[in-house]
Amino acid sequence: MARVEIIESLEKEIRRKFKKESIRIFELMKSLEENPKKGKLLGNVGGIAIKELKYRSFRFYFLADGLKLKILSKEGLTDLLLRFVRMSDKKSQQKAIKEIRKILVKIALRASG
């Protein structure tokens, strides 16, 4: 079973914006523990996969080890960490994805340099 983490600032934003409906969103996110291959792949940066889950007109972005997602079976994904980092509505989707990529590229460059 994979482990799902939600960064604190995102969790607060979801609770503030969705109120009681936030419970349904957190359940959707936690469903990745049982099925970590769920979600749309948006790209890879330095081996880190950027994926999204949709809920109505909102997108929730999470990061995962792209190599593990690709080659391991469902049973082999026990030590996989999925971290939710951002959310956006349909209008600001591309902006959010670009910001996530930019941050991951900076991290990758620091690690290699």
C-alpha positions as CSV (number, residue, x, y, z in Angstrom):
1,M,0.0,0.0,0.0
2,A,1.3,3.4,-0.9
3,R,1.5,6.3,1.5
4,V,-0.4,9.5,0.8
5,E,0.7,12.8,2.3
6,I,-0.9,16.2,1.8
7,I,1.2,19.3,2.6
8,E,-0.3,21.3,5.4
9,S,-0.9,24.5,3.4
10,L,-2.9,22.5,0.8
11,E,-4.9,20.7,3.5
12,K,-5.9,24.1,5.0
13,E,-6.8,25.5,1.6
14,I,-9.0,22.5,0.8
15,R,-10.8,22.7,4.2
16,R,-11.3,26.5,3.9
17,K,-12.6,26.3,0.3
18,F,-14.7,23.2,0.4
19,K,-15.9,23.0,4.1
20,K,-17.9,19.8,4.6
21,E,-17.2,18.6,1.0
22,S,-13.5,18.5,1.9
23,I,-14.1,15.0,3.5
24,R,-15.0,13.6,0.1
25,I,-11.8,15.2,-1.5
26,F,-9.6,13.7,1.2
27,E,-11.2,10.3,0.7
28,L,-10.4,10.6,-3.0
29,M,-6.8,11.5,-2.3
30,K,-6.5,8.6,0.2
31,S,-7.9,6.2,-2.3
32,L,-4.5,6.4,-4.0
33,E,-3.1,4.2,-1.1
34,E,-5.0,1.3,-2.6
35,N,-4.6,2.3,-6.3
36,P,-1.5,4.5,-6.7
37,K,-1.6,4.3,-10.5
38,K,-4.8,6.4,-10.5
39,G,-4.6,9.9,-11.9
40,K,-3.5,11.5,-15.1
41,L,0.3,11.7,-15.7
42,L,1.2,15.3,-16.6
43,G,5.0,14.8,-17.0
44,N,8.3,13.9,-15.3
45,V,11.1,16.0,-13.9
46,G,14.2,14.3,-12.8
47,G,12.4,11.0,-12.3
48,I,9.6,12.6,-10.3
49,A,6.1,12.1,-11.9
50,I,3.6,15.0,-11.7
51,K,0.1,13.6,-11.7
52,E,-3.4,15.1,-11.1
53,L,-6.7,14.0,-9.7
54,K,-9.8,15.7,-10.8
55,Y,-12.7,16.6,-8.6
56,R,-15.4,18.6,-10.4
57,S,-13.7,21.6,-12.0
58,F,-10.7,21.4,-9.6
59,R,-7.4,19.6,-10.0
60,F,-5.2,18.3,-7.2
61,Y,-1.6,17.8,-8.1
62,F,0.7,15.2,-6.5
63,L,4.2,13.9,-6.9
64,A,5.4,10.3,-7.1
65,D,8.5,8.3,-8.0
66,G,8.0,7.9,-11.7
67,L,10.2,4.9,-12.0
68,K,8.4,2.9,-9.3
69,L,5.0,3.8,-10.8
70,K,6.1,2.6,-14.2
71,I,7.8,-0.7,-13.4
72,L,6.4,-2.0,-10.1
73,S,3.2,-4.1,-9.8
74,K,0.4,-2.9,-7.5
75,E,1.8,-5.1,-4.7
76,G,5.3,-3.8,-5.2
77,L,4.2,-0.2,-4.5
78,T,4.3,-0.6,-0.7
79,D,7.0,2.0,-0.1
80,L,5.8,4.5,-2.6
81,L,5.1,8.1,-1.3
82,L,2.5,10.2,-3.0
83,R,2.6,13.8,-1.9
84,F,-0.2,16.3,-2.8
85,V,1.4,19.7,-3.3
86,R,-1.1,22.0,-5.1
87,M,-4.6,22.5,-6.3
88,S,-6.1,24.7,-9.1
89,D,-9.3,25.3,-11.0
90,K,-9.5,24.6,-14.7
91,K,-8.6,28.2,-15.5
92,S,-5.3,28.2,-13.7
93,Q,-4.3,24.6,-14.4
94,Q,-1.4,25.4,-16.8
95,K,0.0,28.0,-14.4
96,A,0.0,25.6,-11.5
97,I,1.7,22.8,-13.5
98,K,4.4,25.2,-14.7
99,E,5.1,26.3,-11.1
100,I,5.4,22.7,-9.9
101,R,7.8,21.9,-12.8
102,K,9.9,25.0,-12.1
103,I,10.3,24.1,-8.5
104,L,11.2,20.5,-9.3
105,V,13.8,21.6,-11.9
106,K,15.4,23.9,-9.2
107,I,15.6,21.0,-6.8
108,A,17.0,18.6,-9.4
109,L,19.7,21.2,-10.3
110,R,20.7,21.7,-6.7
111,A,20.9,18.0,-6.1
112,S,23.1,17.4,-9.2
113,G,25.4,20.5,-8.7
